[in-house]
């Protein structure tokens, strides 16, 4: 995946907008890229969710006992 090009003035404009409280996704839309791409261009952390096929919405309280014995 190649990142879009932003010149120095656009980068300064984006950083100032972030400091002013503008959401990153709005700034990215202004420059025609995704918020992840904009964060990469600005050197900011990009958070990715790791897909989990076995994910459930419940908490297994008995699993804590099993994990405690491993530690």
One Martini backbone bead per residue (centre of mass of N, CA, C, O) as a GRO file, in nm:
protein
   71
    1UNK     BB    1   0.093   0.038   0.026
    2UNK     BB    2   0.050   0.364  -0.071
    3UNK     BB    3   0.105   0.677   0.016
    4UNK     BB    4   0.018   0.976   0.021
    5UNK     BB    5   0.095   1.305  -0.068
    6UNK     BB    6   0.249   1.547   0.157
    7UNK     BB    7   0.333   1.844   0.214
    8UNK     BB    8   0.451   2.056   0.447
    9UNK     BB    9   0.197   2.237   0.464
   10UNK     BB   10  -0.010   2.007   0.505
   11UNK     BB   11   0.113   1.895   0.764
   12UNK     BB   12   0.086   2.155   0.931
   13UNK     BB   13  -0.221   2.175   0.895
   14UNK     BB   14  -0.291   1.904   1.029
   15UNK     BB   15  -0.154   1.953   1.305
   16UNK     BB   16  -0.319   2.208   1.374
   17UNK     BB   17  -0.598   2.074   1.364
   18UNK     BB   18  -0.544   1.877   1.595
   19UNK     BB   19  -0.484   2.099   1.808
   20UNK     BB   20  -0.786   2.224   1.756
   21UNK     BB   21  -0.983   1.944   1.750
   22UNK     BB   22  -0.988   1.794   1.493
   23UNK     BB   23  -1.078   1.527   1.350
   24UNK     BB   24  -0.900   1.297   1.175
   25UNK     BB   25  -1.122   1.211   0.967
   26UNK     BB   26  -1.164   1.502   0.856
   27UNK     BB   27  -0.878   1.555   0.759
   28UNK     BB   28  -0.853   1.312   0.571
   29UNK     BB   29  -1.087   1.395   0.383
   30UNK     BB   30  -0.954   1.657   0.285
   31UNK     BB   31  -0.697   1.476   0.160
   32UNK     BB   32  -0.798   1.185   0.055
   33UNK     BB   33  -0.780   0.992   0.315
   34UNK     BB   34  -0.715   0.800   0.566
   35UNK     BB   35  -0.660   0.797   0.900
   36UNK     BB   36  -0.424   0.596   0.892
   37UNK     BB   37  -0.255   0.743   0.678
   38UNK     BB   38  -0.227   1.011   0.828
   39UNK     BB   39  -0.084   0.899   1.078
   40UNK     BB   40   0.162   0.796   0.925
   41UNK     BB   41   0.250   1.073   0.804
   42UNK     BB   42   0.266   1.206   1.112
   43UNK     BB   43   0.371   0.986   1.327
   44UNK     BB   44   0.132   0.833   1.438
   45UNK     BB   45  -0.056   0.624   1.591
   46UNK     BB   46  -0.186   0.301   1.487
   47UNK     BB   47  -0.487   0.142   1.543
   48UNK     BB   48  -0.537  -0.208   1.564
   49UNK     BB   49  -0.753  -0.467   1.526
   50UNK     BB   50  -0.767  -0.788   1.644
   51UNK     BB   51  -0.884  -1.060   1.526
   52UNK     BB   52  -1.149  -1.270   1.684
   53UNK     BB   53  -1.317  -1.567   1.650
   54UNK     BB   54  -1.363  -1.626   1.985
   55UNK     BB   55  -1.533  -1.390   2.051
   56UNK     BB   56  -1.699  -1.266   2.340
   57UNK     BB   57  -1.934  -1.098   2.571
   58UNK     BB   58  -1.811  -1.274   2.791
   59UNK     BB   59  -1.703  -1.376   3.116
   60UNK     BB   60  -1.452  -1.597   3.243
   61UNK     BB   61  -1.399  -1.661   3.573
   62UNK     BB   62  -1.243  -1.944   3.562
   63UNK     BB   63  -0.992  -1.854   3.397
   64UNK     BB   64  -0.835  -1.708   3.625
   65UNK     BB   65  -0.747  -1.963   3.779
   66UNK     BB   66  -0.585  -2.089   3.548
   67UNK     BB   67  -0.388  -1.844   3.507
   68UNK     BB   68  -0.278  -1.828   3.800
   69UNK     BB   69  -0.124  -2.108   3.787
   70UNK     BB   70   0.084  -2.017   3.568
   71UNK     BB   71   0.217  -1.780   3.741
   0.00000   0.00000   0.00000
